[in-house]
Amino acid sequence: MRDERRAPEVTYGMRLEQAIEELAHCGDIEVERRPPAPGLTPQRLELLADADRVFDRIADEWRVRLDDALRPYHFAADEYHAAWGTSDGSVLGEFCLRNIYDCLVGRRHPVLGDENLPSKDRGVLAALRIFDEAPFAGAGAVAGLRVPSGSGELEIWFYVATQAMFHRLHLDYGTYLETLLLTKGAFGWQYLFADVDLSGPQHHDTAEILTAMLDVFPRYFPGHDYNPLRVRLRERL
């Protein structure tokens, strides 16, 4: 008799856990994780496990229908977090990724403000819904989603409070999450998708981390292709 059992679906959450395991099993990298949030209620777990219901709720809240191509990037966990660094300190990283439902609907968000930004940017910053940040690093780096009125497009912005740096990233939500798997959240990887010159003194540390990351990661994680990121870094140096 033919065995018709299907292999379990590989979810984005499973892929993210695998990326964290890759870090943890690399002998040259130390990893810390924030403890998971308390257990979900059955009602909330039922909602978050159903991508159709999540996308319907987002559509009701924002009057926008997200692209179905984003459904594989939905996950039910409140967040996934990892902070890490190589033993010599040349490459450091951190991410704290929240699910898209909590980002857009289910969580109260502090309003970000920065008087050092131009007025047009301050309005955009205040409207952001944060979905990724580095809470242990202390640099104030966050990535946020913005849904312009009447638009079905999710804009992704990157803000670093300690440097008053604010850039719209030239990627979509799915590409952000795919690149997070690749870079493991190495500090400053988002600049590879921004209109920015990394050769200046204000970006010296970021350029060094990204250069070191793209030197050692192909050896640490040979199953991944880092050439497209190398091209992006060269274009910005």
MARPADO-241585 format. One record per residue (C-alpha): residue number from 1; residue in one letter; x, y, z. Coordinates in nm, 4 decimals. Example, Ala and Ser with C-alpha at 12.3 -4.5 7.8 and 13.67 -1.06 7.14 Angstrom:
<recs>
1, A, 1.2300, -0.4500, 0.7800
2, S, 1.3670, -0.1060, 0.7140
</recs>
This chain:
<recs>
1, M, 0.0000, 0.0000, 0.0000
2, R, 0.1324, 0.3416, -0.0925
3, D, 0.2171, 0.5635, 0.2039
4, E, 0.0292, 0.8881, 0.1381
5, R, 0.1460, 1.0675, 0.4479
6, R, 0.2800, 1.4101, 0.3649
7, A, 0.5948, 1.5601, 0.5061
8, P, 0.5169, 1.8395, 0.7531
9, E, 0.5098, 2.1871, 0.6021
10, V, 0.8298, 2.3829, 0.6610
11, T, 0.7094, 2.7115, 0.8064
12, Y, 0.9012, 3.0374, 0.8278
13, G, 0.9193, 2.9921, 1.2047
14, M, 1.0897, 2.6566, 1.1529
15, R, 1.3338, 2.8141, 0.9081
16, L, 1.4132, 3.0903, 1.1567
17, E, 1.4753, 2.8354, 1.4318
18, Q, 1.7097, 2.6562, 1.1919
19, A, 1.8998, 2.9804, 1.1301
20, I, 1.9415, 3.0258, 1.5067
21, E, 2.0596, 2.6655, 1.5348
22, E, 2.3180, 2.7339, 1.2646
23, L, 2.4525, 3.0169, 1.4786
24, A, 2.4484, 2.8070, 1.7948
25, H, 2.6343, 2.5166, 1.6322
26, C, 2.9080, 2.7366, 1.4901
27, G, 3.2007, 2.6995, 1.7296
28, D, 3.3140, 3.0589, 1.6781
29, I, 2.9809, 3.2238, 1.7656
30, E, 2.8137, 3.2786, 2.1024
31, V, 2.4350, 3.3160, 2.1036
32, E, 2.1904, 3.4530, 2.3588
33, R, 1.8131, 3.4320, 2.3294
34, R, 1.5434, 3.6255, 2.5093
35, P, 1.3085, 3.3901, 2.6944
36, P, 0.9854, 3.3258, 2.5037
37, A, 0.6714, 3.5117, 2.6005
38, P, 0.4198, 3.3347, 2.8278
39, G, 0.2063, 3.0705, 2.6600
40, L, -0.0592, 3.1838, 2.4162
41, T, -0.4256, 3.1463, 2.5052
42, P, -0.6093, 2.8834, 2.2957
43, Q, -0.8135, 3.1575, 2.1268
44, R, -0.5068, 3.3610, 2.0304
45, L, -0.3167, 3.0522, 1.9168
46, E, -0.6115, 2.9505, 1.6996
47, L, -0.6181, 3.2952, 1.5395
48, L, -0.2448, 3.3262, 1.4815
49, A, -0.2200, 2.9758, 1.3369
50, D, -0.4724, 3.0658, 1.0660
51, A, -0.3090, 3.2870, 0.8013
52, D, -0.6433, 3.3458, 0.6281
53, R, -0.7984, 3.4910, 0.9437
54, V, -0.4880, 3.6976, 1.0150
55, F, -0.4852, 3.8495, 0.6665
56, D, -0.8605, 3.9162, 0.6878
57, R, -0.8145, 4.0998, 1.0171
58, I, -0.5327, 4.3073, 0.8695
59, A, -0.7548, 4.3903, 0.5711
60, D, -1.0349, 4.5021, 0.8056
61, E, -0.7998, 4.7178, 1.0129
62, W, -0.6021, 4.8793, 0.7318
63, R, -0.8468, 4.8543, 0.4409
64, V, -0.5725, 4.6855, 0.2430
65, R, -0.5385, 4.3302, 0.1165
66, L, -0.1838, 4.1999, 0.1575
67, D, -0.0330, 4.0016, -0.1263
68, D, -0.0926, 3.6283, -0.0917
69, A, 0.2797, 3.5801, -0.1565
70, L, 0.3386, 3.7020, 0.2020
71, R, 0.1382, 3.4189, 0.3605
72, P, 0.4392, 3.1830, 0.3934
73, Y, 0.6043, 3.4501, 0.6118
74, H, 0.3308, 3.4529, 0.8722
75, F, 0.4165, 3.2824, 1.2005
76, A, 0.2174, 3.2387, 1.5196
77, A, 0.4895, 3.2999, 1.7795
78, D, 0.4893, 3.6436, 1.9420
79, E, 0.8542, 3.6917, 1.8526
80, Y, 1.1817, 3.5234, 1.7665
81, H, 1.4938, 3.6698, 1.9236
82, A, 1.8680, 3.6049, 1.9082
83, A, 2.1734, 3.8159, 1.9925
84, W, 2.5128, 3.6842, 1.8901
85, G, 2.8756, 3.7621, 1.8178
86, T, 3.1919, 3.5963, 1.6921
87, S, 3.4582, 3.5176, 1.9510
88, D, 3.6850, 3.7966, 1.8222
89, G, 3.3997, 4.0499, 1.8158
90, S, 3.4430, 4.1218, 1.4446
91, V, 3.0842, 4.0295, 1.3566
92, L, 2.7875, 4.1042, 1.5823
93, G, 2.4164, 4.0766, 1.5278
94, E, 2.0733, 4.0728, 1.6828
95, F, 1.7139, 4.0471, 1.5733
96, C, 1.3815, 4.0447, 1.7526
97, L, 1.1215, 3.9630, 1.4907
98, R, 0.7494, 4.0029, 1.5643
99, N, 0.4715, 3.8442, 1.3619
100, I, 0.2870, 4.0605, 1.1115
101, Y, -0.0443, 4.0386, 1.2996
102, D, 0.1010, 4.1875, 1.6179
103, C, 0.2901, 4.4406, 1.4103
104, L, -0.0153, 4.5757, 1.2306
105, V, -0.3143, 4.4882, 1.4491
106, G, -0.2668, 4.3146, 1.7789
107, R, -0.0167, 4.5214, 1.9757
108, R, -0.0020, 4.8781, 2.1049
109, H, 0.2925, 5.0599, 1.9515
110, P, 0.4902, 5.3461, 2.1006
111, V, 0.5081, 5.6492, 1.8741
112, L, 0.8684, 5.7120, 1.7723
113, G, 0.9963, 6.0673, 1.7511
114, D, 1.3265, 6.2306, 1.6640
115, E, 1.3649, 6.6099, 1.6421
116, N, 1.6934, 6.5635, 1.4551
117, L, 1.5073, 6.4326, 1.1487
118, P, 1.3488, 6.6541, 0.8818
119, S, 0.9786, 6.7193, 0.9439
120, K, 0.8656, 6.4967, 0.6553
121, D, 1.0626, 6.2053, 0.8012
122, R, 0.9288, 6.2645, 1.1529
123, G, 0.5756, 6.2039, 1.0252
124, V, 0.6775, 5.8768, 0.8611
125, L, 0.8690, 5.7659, 1.1716
126, A, 0.5673, 5.8273, 1.3944
127, A, 0.3507, 5.6093, 1.1681
128, L, 0.5789, 5.3058, 1.1709
129, R, 0.4756, 4.9696, 1.3146
130, I, 0.7934, 4.8047, 1.4433
131, F, 0.8457, 4.4416, 1.3436
132, D, 1.2205, 4.3944, 1.3991
133, E, 1.4619, 4.5511, 1.6461
134, A, 1.7783, 4.4947, 1.8499
135, P, 1.6668, 4.5389, 2.2136
136, F, 1.9913, 4.4199, 2.3765
137, A, 2.2328, 4.6114, 2.1544
138, G, 2.1291, 4.9521, 2.2791
139, A, 2.1829, 5.1190, 1.9416
140, G, 1.8139, 5.1942, 1.8920
141, A, 1.7949, 5.0174, 1.5542
142, V, 1.4442, 4.9228, 1.4403
143, A, 1.2725, 4.8187, 1.1186
144, G, 0.9114, 4.9206, 1.0741
145, L, 0.6218, 4.8811, 0.8345
146, R, 0.4217, 5.1685, 0.6948
147, V, 0.0992, 5.1370, 0.4965
148, P, 0.0406, 5.4622, 0.3042
149, S, -0.3255, 5.5641, 0.2887
150, G, -0.5007, 5.4123, -0.0116
151, S, -0.2024, 5.1938, -0.1004
152, G, -0.1721, 4.8179, -0.0871
153, E, 0.2038, 4.8424, -0.0586
154, L, 0.3925, 4.7810, 0.2634
155, E, 0.6837, 5.0245, 0.2930
156, I, 0.9797, 4.9123, 0.5035
157, W, 1.1874, 5.1735, 0.6876
158, F, 1.5043, 5.1403, 0.8945
159, Y, 1.5808, 5.3792, 1.1805
160, V, 1.8827, 5.4030, 1.4126
161, A, 1.8096, 5.6354, 1.7046
162, T, 2.1688, 5.6845, 1.8200
163, Q, 2.2691, 5.8175, 1.4769
164, A, 1.9402, 5.9751, 1.3626
165, M, 1.9648, 5.7574, 1.0516
166, F, 1.6364, 5.6935, 0.8699
167, H, 1.6042, 5.5185, 0.5336
168, R, 1.3363, 5.3534, 0.3278
169, L, 1.4599, 5.0086, 0.2286
170, H, 1.4346, 4.8882, -0.1300
171, L, 1.2886, 4.5476, -0.0539
172, D, 0.9538, 4.3963, 0.0330
173, Y, 0.8494, 4.2196, 0.3530
174, G, 0.9225, 3.8727, 0.2173
175, T, 1.2683, 3.9730, 0.0962
176, Y, 1.3417, 4.1297, 0.4351
177, L, 1.2602, 3.8043, 0.6121
178, E, 1.4581, 3.5968, 0.3605
179, T, 1.7621, 3.8228, 0.4011
180, L, 1.7313, 3.8020, 0.7789
181, L, 1.7737, 3.4240, 0.7480
182, L, 2.0847, 3.4804, 0.5368
183, T, 2.2527, 3.7491, 0.7489
184, K, 2.1261, 3.6180, 1.0850
185, G, 2.0624, 3.9824, 1.1761
186, A, 2.4235, 4.1034, 1.1418
187, F, 2.4263, 4.4669, 1.2506
188, G, 2.3601, 4.7063, 0.9668
189, W, 2.2634, 4.4519, 0.7010
190, Q, 1.9597, 4.6672, 0.6203
191, Y, 2.1891, 4.9371, 0.4785
192, L, 2.2622, 4.7002, 0.1903
193, F, 1.9101, 4.7804, 0.0690
194, A, 1.9200, 5.1562, 0.1261
195, D, 2.0485, 5.4540, -0.0729
196, V, 2.3499, 5.5119, 0.1489
197, D, 2.7249, 5.5611, 0.1177
198, L, 2.8947, 5.3281, 0.3665
199, S, 3.2428, 5.4696, 0.3011
200, G, 3.1926, 5.7707, 0.5296
201, P, 3.3175, 5.7875, 0.8905
202, Q, 2.9649, 5.7689, 1.0380
203, H, 2.9276, 5.4194, 0.8873
204, H, 3.2799, 5.2952, 0.9570
205, D, 3.1791, 5.0330, 1.2167
206, T, 2.8860, 4.9104, 1.0083
207, A, 3.1037, 4.8741, 0.6986
208, E, 3.3605, 4.6757, 0.8966
209, I, 3.0973, 4.4390, 1.0392
210, L, 2.9388, 4.3793, 0.6994
211, T, 3.2768, 4.3250, 0.5348
212, A, 3.3754, 4.0752, 0.8041
213, M, 3.0357, 3.9032, 0.7861
214, L, 3.0648, 3.8505, 0.4121
215, D, 3.4174, 3.7177, 0.4613
216, V, 3.3429, 3.4559, 0.7284
217, F, 2.9774, 3.3572, 0.6722
218, P, 3.0433, 3.1701, 0.3444
219, R, 3.2832, 2.9509, 0.5425
220, Y, 3.0584, 2.9160, 0.8483
221, F, 2.7408, 2.8550, 0.6473
222, P, 2.8478, 2.7170, 0.3075
223, G, 2.4935, 2.6213, 0.2091
224, H, 2.3998, 2.9852, 0.1449
225, D, 2.4821, 3.2189, -0.1448
226, Y, 2.6287, 3.5494, -0.0249
227, N, 2.7381, 3.6826, -0.3645
228, P, 2.4346, 3.9134, -0.4141
229, L, 2.5067, 4.0775, -0.0781
230, R, 2.8743, 4.1183, -0.1704
231, V, 2.7678, 4.3065, -0.4816
232, R, 2.5430, 4.5352, -0.2768
233, L, 2.8219, 4.6083, -0.0290
234, R, 3.0690, 4.6947, -0.3066
235, E, 2.8153, 4.9357, -0.4549
236, R, 2.8011, 5.1234, -0.1230
237, L, 3.1697, 5.1435, -0.0364
</recs>
